[in-house]
Amino acid sequence: MKLSRKRARAQTIKLPASTPRNPLVAAALQRKAGAHRKSNKALRRGVRSRKAGE
C-alpha cells in the first residue's frame, strides 16, 4: 500500500513567472517595409500601357 500511495502523489513543478507579451510587437510586424521600388510586374504593365496609348 505504501508504494502505491507514493506513485499516486503528483509532483508540482514551479516555473518562473513569464514576462507578459509586448502588444506592440504584433502590430509592428504587420508594418514591415517592403520593396522601395516598383516590382518588375508593375514596370512591364506600365510599358505596355504606354505603348497602347501611342
Stockholm file with secondary structure:
# STOCKHOLM 1.0

chainA/1-54         MKLSRKRARAQTIKLPASTPRNPLVAAALQRKAGAHRKSNKALRRGVRSRKAGE
#=GR chainA/1-54 SS CHHHHHHHSCCCCCCCCCCCCCHHHHHHHHTCCCCSSCCHHHHHHHHHHHHHHC
#=GC SS_cons        CHHHHHHHSCCCCCCCCCCCCCHHHHHHHHTCCCCSSCCHHHHHHHHHHHHHHC
//
